[in-house]
Amino acid sequence: MPGAELVAEGWILPGLVDAHTHPGAETPGQPLDVAVLEEDLRAHLNAGVTLIRAPGLAGDPPDWFGQADDNPRAFHAGPWIAQHGQFMPGWGVRPELAELPIIAAEQAARTGWAKVVIDWLPDDDVMPVEVLREAVDRVHAVGGRLAVHSQQAAGGSVAVAAGVDSVEHGMGLDLDLLPRMAEQGIALTPTLSVITASLAKIVADPERARKSWYVHGASAHARLTAAAVEAGVVVLAGTDSRPHGGIAEEVRALVAAGVSPHQALAAASWSARSYLGLPGLVEGGPADAVVFEEDPRTDLDQLGAPQAVIVRGKRVR
């Protein structure tokens, strides 16, 4: 590139992607805090993440969110949209079911994405497929995409039947649905590292594990994730946890599940960028890159020590 400055040499990847992160609030239910948001975004950048997708925020972000030179690029779905009596108290909106597709479409028209919580606890009602299908149709009609939170088998079935764009978490998803997801282009963001960590805490207490609904689905989640990759589903790397900047742990979790290092890195880089509509290291593409001293496919520890992080053609680390 004429006039370009050499900032680093090594193994270059398109900037990393965290496709499921909720920056800006320290604990569930808190309102969005701009100072916390800035700190969270810096943590992402320091980890080599130059693009995030926030499928749910604690409030409307400032205008500079995802646009400032020293911020990751960002897609977001605004506040979560949930059913009455479900999801985190203090977060999201809970319209009547008849109004939910309209609310989702209005949100997607503003930001390109909407996020719907279609199931919650095992005894809670799963969102009716007719309501979700209408939400999908309305969101698509305004040029947007719809992500859904699902952590129950019934919710996963409804999500695939309705033709959503991405399933977040997907715990308990029926393996038989994976070919259909691949065919329809429905992505899966398994947030595997946080689910695995939560499972470890639960099984450490046998009495708690015996009573917990979470154990069955979480125990099978690594196998589900590997099977999704094998079936050709677009799998996206997402952390869904604090502290932010933990994308390396998600890549390691994918590899531990049986996903190849190349495919795991794709889920956190070029494949995720392509799914979200941004090219990688190609002529005319966004100048977003992360540089490592050695090939991270053969040494995952490289992910914790990027040599340089470039966003919009500017070195930020």
MARDO-815777 format. One record per residue (C-alpha): residue in one letter; chain; x negated, y negated, z negated. Coordinates in steps of 0.5 Angstrom, whole numbers, plus 2048, in hexadecimal, padded with zeros to 3 digits. Example, Ala and Ser with C-alpha at 12.3 -4.5 7.8 and 13.67 -1.06 7.14 Angstrom:
% MARDO-815777
<aa=a	ch=A	xx=7E7	yy=809	zz=7F0> .
<aa=s	ch=A	xx=7E5	yy=802	zz=7F2> .
//
This chain:
% MARDO-815777
<aa=m	ch=A	xx=800	yy=800	zz=800> .
<aa=p	ch=A	xx=7FD	yy=7F9	zz=802> .
<aa=g	ch=A	xx=7FB	yy=7F5	zz=7FC> .
<aa=a	ch=A	xx=7FC	yy=7FB	zz=7F7> .
<aa=e	ch=A	xx=7F9	yy=7FB	zz=7F0> .
<aa=l	ch=A	xx=7F6	yy=802	zz=7EE> .
<aa=v	ch=A	xx=7F9	yy=803	zz=7E7> .
<aa=a	ch=A	xx=7F7	yy=80B	zz=7E6> .
<aa=e	ch=A	xx=7F5	yy=811	zz=7E9> .
<aa=g	ch=A	xx=7F8	yy=818	zz=7E8> .
<aa=w	ch=A	xx=7FE	yy=81C	zz=7E9> .
<aa=i	ch=A	xx=804	yy=817	zz=7EB> .
<aa=l	ch=A	xx=80B	yy=819	zz=7EA> .
<aa=p	ch=A	xx=811	yy=815	zz=7EC> .
<aa=g	ch=A	xx=813	yy=811	zz=7E5> .
<aa=l	ch=A	xx=816	yy=816	zz=7E0> .
<aa=v	ch=A	xx=81E	yy=816	zz=7DF> .
<aa=d	ch=A	xx=822	yy=817	zz=7D9> .
<aa=a	ch=A	xx=828	yy=819	zz=7DB> .
<aa=h	ch=A	xx=82C	yy=819	zz=7D5> .
<aa=t	ch=A	xx=82A	yy=814	zz=7CF> .
<aa=h	ch=A	xx=82E	yy=80F	zz=7CB> .
<aa=p	ch=A	xx=829	yy=809	zz=7C9> .
<aa=g	ch=A	xx=82B	yy=803	zz=7C5> .
<aa=a	ch=A	xx=82E	yy=806	zz=7BF> .
<aa=e	ch=A	xx=82B	yy=80A	zz=7B9> .
<aa=t	ch=A	xx=830	yy=80E	zz=7B6> .
<aa=p	ch=A	xx=837	yy=810	zz=7B9> .
<aa=g	ch=A	xx=83C	yy=80B	zz=7B9> .
<aa=q	ch=A	xx=838	yy=805	zz=7B8> .
<aa=p	ch=A	xx=839	yy=7FF	zz=7BD> .
<aa=l	ch=A	xx=834	yy=7FE	zz=7C2> .
<aa=d	ch=A	xx=82E	yy=7FA	zz=7C0> .
<aa=v	ch=A	xx=82A	yy=7F6	zz=7C5> .
<aa=a	ch=A	xx=823	yy=7F7	zz=7C1> .
<aa=v	ch=A	xx=824	yy=7FE	zz=7C0> .
<aa=l	ch=A	xx=826	yy=7FF	zz=7C7> .
<aa=e	ch=A	xx=81F	yy=7FB	zz=7C9> .
<aa=e	ch=A	xx=81B	yy=800	zz=7C4> .
<aa=d	ch=A	xx=81F	yy=806	zz=7C7> .
<aa=l	ch=A	xx=81D	yy=804	zz=7CF> .
<aa=r	ch=A	xx=816	yy=803	zz=7CD> .
<aa=a	ch=A	xx=815	yy=80A	zz=7CA> .
<aa=h	ch=A	xx=818	yy=80C	zz=7D1> .
<aa=l	ch=A	xx=813	yy=808	zz=7D5> .
<aa=n	ch=A	xx=80D	yy=80B	zz=7D0> .
<aa=a	ch=A	xx=80F	yy=812	zz=7D2> .
<aa=g	ch=A	xx=80F	yy=811	zz=7D9> .
<aa=v	ch=A	xx=816	yy=810	zz=7DA> .
<aa=t	ch=A	xx=818	yy=80B	zz=7DF> .
<aa=l	ch=A	xx=81F	yy=80D	zz=7E0> .
<aa=i	ch=A	xx=825	yy=80E	zz=7DB> .
<aa=r	ch=A	xx=82C	yy=810	zz=7DC> .
<aa=a	ch=A	xx=830	yy=80E	zz=7D6> .
<aa=p	ch=A	xx=837	yy=812	zz=7D6> .
<aa=g	ch=A	xx=83A	yy=80E	zz=7D0> .
<aa=l	ch=A	xx=837	yy=808	zz=7CD> .
<aa=a	ch=A	xx=839	yy=805	zz=7C6> .
<aa=g	ch=A	xx=83B	yy=7FF	zz=7C9> .
<aa=d	ch=A	xx=83B	yy=7FB	zz=7D0> .
<aa=p	ch=A	xx=833	yy=7FA	zz=7D1> .
<aa=p	ch=A	xx=830	yy=7F3	zz=7D2> .
<aa=d	ch=A	xx=82F	yy=7F1	zz=7DA> .
<aa=w	ch=A	xx=828	yy=7F2	zz=7DA> .
<aa=f	ch=A	xx=829	yy=7FA	zz=7D8> .
<aa=g	ch=A	xx=826	yy=7FE	zz=7DE> .
<aa=q	ch=A	xx=824	yy=7F8	zz=7E1> .
<aa=a	ch=A	xx=81E	yy=7F4	zz=7DE> .
<aa=d	ch=A	xx=817	yy=7F5	zz=7E0> .
<aa=d	ch=A	xx=815	yy=7F9	zz=7DA> .
<aa=n	ch=A	xx=81B	yy=7FD	zz=7D9> .
<aa=p	ch=A	xx=81C	yy=804	zz=7DC> .
<aa=r	ch=A	xx=821	yy=804	zz=7E2> .
<aa=a	ch=A	xx=828	yy=806	zz=7DF> .
<aa=f	ch=A	xx=82F	yy=809	zz=7E1> .
<aa=h	ch=A	xx=834	yy=809	zz=7DB> .
<aa=a	ch=A	xx=83B	yy=80B	zz=7DA> .
<aa=g	ch=A	xx=83E	yy=806	zz=7D5> .
<aa=p	ch=A	xx=841	yy=808	zz=7CF> .
<aa=w	ch=A	xx=843	yy=80F	zz=7CE> .
<aa=i	ch=A	xx=84A	yy=811	zz=7D0> .
<aa=a	ch=A	xx=84D	yy=816	zz=7CB> .
<aa=q	ch=A	xx=854	yy=819	zz=7C9> .
<aa=h	ch=A	xx=857	yy=817	zz=7C3> .
<aa=g	ch=A	xx=854	yy=81A	zz=7BC> .
<aa=q	ch=A	xx=84E	yy=81C	zz=7C0> .
<aa=f	ch=A	xx=847	yy=81A	zz=7C1> .
<aa=m	ch=A	xx=842	yy=815	zz=7BC> .
<aa=p	ch=A	xx=847	yy=811	zz=7B8> .
<aa=g	ch=A	xx=845	yy=809	zz=7BA> .
<aa=w	ch=A	xx=842	yy=80B	zz=7C1> .
<aa=g	ch=A	xx=846	yy=80B	zz=7C7> .
<aa=v	ch=A	xx=84D	yy=80A	zz=7C9> .
<aa=r	ch=A	xx=853	yy=80F	zz=7C9> .
<aa=p	ch=A	xx=859	yy=80D	zz=7CE> .
<aa=e	ch=A	xx=85F	yy=811	zz=7CE> .
<aa=l	ch=A	xx=85E	yy=816	zz=7D3> .
<aa=a	ch=A	xx=863	yy=813	zz=7D9> .
<aa=e	ch=A	xx=85E	yy=80D	zz=7D8> .
<aa=l	ch=A	xx=857	yy=811	zz=7D8> .
<aa=p	ch=A	xx=856	yy=812	zz=7E0> .
<aa=i	ch=A	xx=857	yy=80A	zz=7E1> .
<aa=i	ch=A	xx=853	yy=808	zz=7DB> .
<aa=a	ch=A	xx=84D	yy=80D	zz=7DE> .
<aa=a	ch=A	xx=84E	yy=80A	zz=7E5> .
<aa=e	ch=A	xx=84E	yy=803	zz=7E2> .
<aa=q	ch=A	xx=847	yy=805	zz=7DF> .
<aa=a	ch=A	xx=844	yy=808	zz=7E5> .
<aa=a	ch=A	xx=846	yy=802	zz=7E9> .
<aa=r	ch=A	xx=842	yy=7FE	zz=7E4> .
<aa=t	ch=A	xx=83C	yy=802	zz=7E3> .
<aa=g	ch=A	xx=83C	yy=808	zz=7E8> .
<aa=w	ch=A	xx=83D	yy=80D	zz=7E3> .
<aa=a	ch=A	xx=842	yy=80F	zz=7DE> .
<aa=k	ch=A	xx=842	yy=814	zz=7D8> .
<aa=v	ch=A	xx=847	yy=818	zz=7D5> .
<aa=v	ch=A	xx=847	yy=81D	zz=7CF> .
<aa=i	ch=A	xx=84C	yy=823	zz=7D1> .
<aa=d	ch=A	xx=84B	yy=827	zz=7CB> .
<aa=w	ch=A	xx=848	yy=826	zz=7C4> .
<aa=l	ch=A	xx=849	yy=82B	zz=7BF> .
<aa=p	ch=A	xx=84B	yy=832	zz=7C0> .
<aa=d	ch=A	xx=852	yy=831	zz=7BD> .
<aa=d	ch=A	xx=853	yy=82B	zz=7C1> .
<aa=d	ch=A	xx=857	yy=82A	zz=7C7> .
<aa=v	ch=A	xx=853	yy=82A	zz=7CE> .
<aa=m	ch=A	xx=855	yy=825	zz=7D3> .
<aa=p	ch=A	xx=85B	yy=827	zz=7D8> .
<aa=v	ch=A	xx=858	yy=829	zz=7DE> .
<aa=e	ch=A	xx=85D	yy=825	zz=7E2> .
<aa=v	ch=A	xx=85B	yy=81E	zz=7DE> .
<aa=l	ch=A	xx=853	yy=820	zz=7DF> .
<aa=r	ch=A	xx=854	yy=821	zz=7E7> .
<aa=e	ch=A	xx=858	yy=81B	zz=7E7> .
<aa=a	ch=A	xx=852	yy=817	zz=7E4> .
<aa=v	ch=A	xx=84E	yy=81A	zz=7E9> .
<aa=d	ch=A	xx=852	yy=818	zz=7EF> .
<aa=r	ch=A	xx=853	yy=811	zz=7EC> .
<aa=v	ch=A	xx=84B	yy=810	zz=7EA> .
<aa=h	ch=A	xx=849	yy=813	zz=7F1> .
<aa=a	ch=A	xx=84E	yy=80E	zz=7F5> .
<aa=v	ch=A	xx=84A	yy=808	zz=7F2> .
<aa=g	ch=A	xx=843	yy=80B	zz=7F4> .
<aa=g	ch=A	xx=842	yy=80D	zz=7ED> .
<aa=r	ch=A	xx=840	yy=814	zz=7E9> .
<aa=l	ch=A	xx=842	yy=817	zz=7E3> .
<aa=a	ch=A	xx=83E	yy=81B	zz=7DE> .
<aa=v	ch=A	xx=842	yy=81F	zz=7D9> .
<aa=h	ch=A	xx=840	yy=821	zz=7D2> .
<aa=s	ch=A	xx=841	yy=829	zz=7D1> .
<aa=q	ch=A	xx=83F	yy=82E	zz=7CB> .
<aa=q	ch=A	xx=844	yy=833	zz=7CC> .
<aa=a	ch=A	xx=845	yy=838	zz=7D1> .
<aa=a	ch=A	xx=84C	yy=836	zz=7D2> .
<aa=g	ch=A	xx=84A	yy=82F	zz=7D4> .
<aa=g	ch=A	xx=845	yy=831	zz=7D8> .
<aa=s	ch=A	xx=84A	yy=835	zz=7DC> .
<aa=v	ch=A	xx=84E	yy=82F	zz=7DD> .
<aa=a	ch=A	xx=848	yy=82A	zz=7DF> .
<aa=v	ch=A	xx=847	yy=82F	zz=7E5> .
<aa=a	ch=A	xx=84E	yy=830	zz=7E7> .
<aa=a	ch=A	xx=84F	yy=828	zz=7E7> .
<aa=g	ch=A	xx=849	yy=827	zz=7EB> .
<aa=v	ch=A	xx=845	yy=822	zz=7E6> .
<aa=d	ch=A	xx=83E	yy=820	zz=7E8> .
<aa=s	ch=A	xx=83A	yy=822	zz=7E2> .
<aa=v	ch=A	xx=83B	yy=826	zz=7DC> .
<aa=e	ch=A	xx=837	yy=824	zz=7D6> .
<aa=h	ch=A	xx=835	yy=829	zz=7D1> .
<aa=g	ch=A	xx=839	yy=82E	zz=7D4> .
<aa=m	ch=A	xx=838	yy=833	zz=7CE> .
<aa=g	ch=A	xx=83D	yy=839	zz=7CF> .
<aa=l	ch=A	xx=83D	yy=838	zz=7D7> .
<aa=d	ch=A	xx=83F	yy=83F	zz=7DA> .
<aa=l	ch=A	xx=83A	yy=841	zz=7DE> .
<aa=d	ch=A	xx=83E	yy=843	zz=7E4> .
<aa=l	ch=A	xx=840	yy=83C	zz=7E5> .
<aa=l	ch=A	xx=839	yy=83A	zz=7E7> .
<aa=p	ch=A	xx=839	yy=83C	zz=7EE> .
<aa=r	ch=A	xx=83F	yy=838	zz=7EF> .
<aa=m	ch=A	xx=83C	yy=832	zz=7EB> .
<aa=a	ch=A	xx=836	yy=833	zz=7F0> .
<aa=e	ch=A	xx=83B	yy=833	zz=7F6> .
<aa=q	ch=A	xx=83E	yy=82C	zz=7F4> .
<aa=g	ch=A	xx=838	yy=829	zz=7F2> .
<aa=i	ch=A	xx=83A	yy=828	zz=7EA> .
<aa=a	ch=A	xx=834	yy=827	zz=7E6> .
<aa=l	ch=A	xx=832	yy=82A	zz=7DF> .
<aa=t	ch=A	xx=82F	yy=826	zz=7DA> .
<aa=p	ch=A	xx=82D	yy=82B	zz=7D5> .
<aa=t	ch=A	xx=82A	yy=827	zz=7D0> .
<aa=l	ch=A	xx=826	yy=82D	zz=7CE> .
<aa=s	ch=A	xx=821	yy=82B	zz=7C9> .
<aa=v	ch=A	xx=826	yy=827	zz=7C4> .
<aa=i	ch=A	xx=82B	yy=82D	zz=7C4> .
<aa=t	ch=A	xx=825	yy=832	zz=7C3> .
<aa=a	ch=A	xx=823	yy=82E	zz=7BD> .
<aa=s	ch=A	xx=82A	yy=82D	zz=7BA> .
<aa=l	ch=A	xx=82B	yy=835	zz=7BB> .
<aa=a	ch=A	xx=824	yy=836	zz=7B7> .
<aa=k	ch=A	xx=826	yy=832	zz=7B1> .
<aa=i	ch=A	xx=82D	yy=835	zz=7B1> .
<aa=v	ch=A	xx=82A	yy=83C	zz=7B1> .
<aa=a	ch=A	xx=825	yy=83B	zz=7AC> .
<aa=d	ch=A	xx=82B	yy=83B	zz=7A7> .
<aa=p	ch=A	xx=82E	yy=842	zz=7A8> .
<aa=e	ch=A	xx=835	yy=840	zz=7A4> .
<aa=r	ch=A	xx=836	yy=839	zz=7A9> .
<aa=a	ch=A	xx=834	yy=83D	zz=7AF> .
<aa=r	ch=A	xx=839	yy=843	zz=7AD> .
<aa=k	ch=A	xx=83F	yy=83D	zz=7AD> .
<aa=s	ch=A	xx=83C	yy=839	zz=7B3> .
<aa=w	ch=A	xx=840	yy=839	zz=7B9> .
<aa=y	ch=A	xx=83A	yy=836	zz=7BD> .
<aa=v	ch=A	xx=835	yy=83C	zz=7BC> .
<aa=h	ch=A	xx=838	yy=840	zz=7C2> .
<aa=g	ch=A	xx=838	yy=83B	zz=7C7> .
<aa=a	ch=A	xx=831	yy=838	zz=7C5> .
<aa=s	ch=A	xx=82E	yy=83F	zz=7C5> .
<aa=a	ch=A	xx=830	yy=840	zz=7CC> .
<aa=h	ch=A	xx=82E	yy=839	zz=7CE> .
<aa=a	ch=A	xx=827	yy=83B	zz=7D1> .
<aa=r	ch=A	xx=829	yy=841	zz=7D5> .
<aa=l	ch=A	xx=82F	yy=83C	zz=7D8> .
<aa=t	ch=A	xx=82A	yy=837	zz=7DA> .
<aa=a	ch=A	xx=825	yy=83C	zz=7DD> .
<aa=a	ch=A	xx=82B	yy=83F	zz=7E1> .
<aa=a	ch=A	xx=82D	yy=838	zz=7E3> .
<aa=v	ch=A	xx=827	yy=837	zz=7E6> .
<aa=e	ch=A	xx=827	yy=83E	zz=7EA> .
<aa=a	ch=A	xx=82E	yy=83D	zz=7EC> .
<aa=g	ch=A	xx=82C	yy=836	zz=7F0> .
<aa=v	ch=A	xx=82F	yy=831	zz=7EB> .
<aa=v	ch=A	xx=82C	yy=82A	zz=7EA> .
<aa=v	ch=A	xx=829	yy=82B	zz=7E3> .
<aa=l	ch=A	xx=827	yy=824	zz=7E0> .
<aa=a	ch=A	xx=823	yy=823	zz=7DA> .
<aa=g	ch=A	xx=826	yy=81F	zz=7D5> .
<aa=t	ch=A	xx=824	yy=81E	zz=7CD> .
<aa=d	ch=A	xx=82A	yy=81B	zz=7CA> .
<aa=s	ch=A	xx=826	yy=81A	zz=7C4> .
<aa=r	ch=A	xx=822	yy=815	zz=7BF> .
<aa=p	ch=A	xx=81D	yy=813	zz=7BF> .
<aa=h	ch=A	xx=81D	yy=811	zz=7C7> .
<aa=g	ch=A	xx=817	yy=813	zz=7CB> .
<aa=g	ch=A	xx=818	yy=81B	zz=7CA> .
<aa=i	ch=A	xx=819	yy=81D	zz=7D2> .
<aa=a	ch=A	xx=812	yy=821	zz=7D1> .
<aa=e	ch=A	xx=816	yy=825	zz=7CC> .
<aa=e	ch=A	xx=81C	yy=826	zz=7D1> .
<aa=v	ch=A	xx=817	yy=829	zz=7D6> .
<aa=r	ch=A	xx=814	yy=82E	zz=7D1> .
<aa=a	ch=A	xx=81A	yy=830	zz=7CF> .
<aa=l	ch=A	xx=81C	yy=832	zz=7D6> .
<aa=v	ch=A	xx=816	yy=835	zz=7D7> .
<aa=a	ch=A	xx=817	yy=839	zz=7D1> .
<aa=a	ch=A	xx=81E	yy=83B	zz=7D4> .
<aa=g	ch=A	xx=81A	yy=83E	zz=7DA> .
<aa=v	ch=A	xx=81B	yy=839	zz=7DF> .
<aa=s	ch=A	xx=814	yy=838	zz=7E3> .
<aa=p	ch=A	xx=810	yy=832	zz=7E1> .
<aa=h	ch=A	xx=811	yy=82F	zz=7E8> .
<aa=q	ch=A	xx=818	yy=82F	zz=7E7> .
<aa=a	ch=A	xx=818	yy=82D	zz=7E0> .
<aa=l	ch=A	xx=814	yy=827	zz=7E3> .
<aa=a	ch=A	xx=819	yy=826	zz=7E8> .
<aa=a	ch=A	xx=81F	yy=825	zz=7E4> .
<aa=a	ch=A	xx=81B	yy=820	zz=7E0> .
<aa=s	ch=A	xx=819	yy=81C	zz=7E6> .
<aa=w	ch=A	xx=81A	yy=81D	zz=7EE> .
<aa=s	ch=A	xx=820	yy=821	zz=7EE> .
<aa=a	ch=A	xx=823	yy=81D	zz=7E8> .
<aa=r	ch=A	xx=822	yy=816	zz=7EC> .
<aa=s	ch=A	xx=825	yy=819	zz=7F3> .
<aa=y	ch=A	xx=82B	yy=81B	zz=7EF> .
<aa=l	ch=A	xx=82C	yy=814	zz=7EC> .
<aa=g	ch=A	xx=82A	yy=811	zz=7F3> .
<aa=l	ch=A	xx=823	yy=80F	zz=7F3> .
<aa=p	ch=A	xx=81E	yy=812	zz=7F7> .
<aa=g	ch=A	xx=817	yy=814	zz=7F4> .
<aa=l	ch=A	xx=810	yy=813	zz=7F7> .
<aa=v	ch=A	xx=812	yy=811	zz=7FE> .
<aa=e	ch=A	xx=811	yy=80B	zz=803> .
<aa=g	ch=A	xx=816	yy=805	zz=801> .
<aa=g	ch=A	xx=818	yy=809	zz=7FA> .
<aa=p	ch=A	xx=818	yy=806	zz=7F3> .
<aa=a	ch=A	xx=811	yy=805	zz=7F1> .
<aa=d	ch=A	xx=812	yy=809	zz=7EB> .
<aa=a	ch=A	xx=80C	yy=80E	zz=7E9> .
<aa=v	ch=A	xx=809	yy=811	zz=7E3> .
<aa=v	ch=A	xx=802	yy=814	zz=7E3> .
<aa=f	ch=A	xx=7FF	yy=819	zz=7DF> .
<aa=e	ch=A	xx=7F7	yy=81B	zz=7DF> .
<aa=e	ch=A	xx=7F9	yy=822	zz=7E1> .
<aa=d	ch=A	xx=7FE	yy=826	zz=7E4> .
<aa=p	ch=A	xx=804	yy=827	zz=7DF> .
<aa=r	ch=A	xx=807	yy=82D	zz=7E2> .
<aa=t	ch=A	xx=801	yy=831	zz=7E0> .
<aa=d	ch=A	xx=800	yy=82D	zz=7D9> .
<aa=l	ch=A	xx=807	yy=82A	zz=7D6> .
<aa=d	ch=A	xx=803	yy=827	zz=7D1> .
<aa=q	ch=A	xx=801	yy=821	zz=7D6> .
<aa=l	ch=A	xx=808	yy=81F	zz=7D5> .
<aa=g	ch=A	xx=807	yy=81C	zz=7CF> .
<aa=a	ch=A	xx=801	yy=818	zz=7D1> .
<aa=p	ch=A	xx=802	yy=814	zz=7D8> .
<aa=q	ch=A	xx=7FC	yy=810	zz=7DB> .
<aa=a	ch=A	xx=801	yy=80B	zz=7DE> .
<aa=v	ch=A	xx=808	yy=809	zz=7DE> .
<aa=i	ch=A	xx=80B	yy=805	zz=7E4> .
<aa=v	ch=A	xx=812	yy=802	zz=7E5> .
<aa=r	ch=A	xx=814	yy=7FE	zz=7EB> .
<aa=g	ch=A	xx=80C	yy=7FD	zz=7ED> .
<aa=k	ch=A	xx=80A	yy=7FB	zz=7E6> .
<aa=r	ch=A	xx=806	yy=7FF	zz=7E1> .
<aa=v	ch=A	xx=809	yy=7FF	zz=7DB> .
<aa=r	ch=A	xx=805	yy=803	zz=7D7> .
//
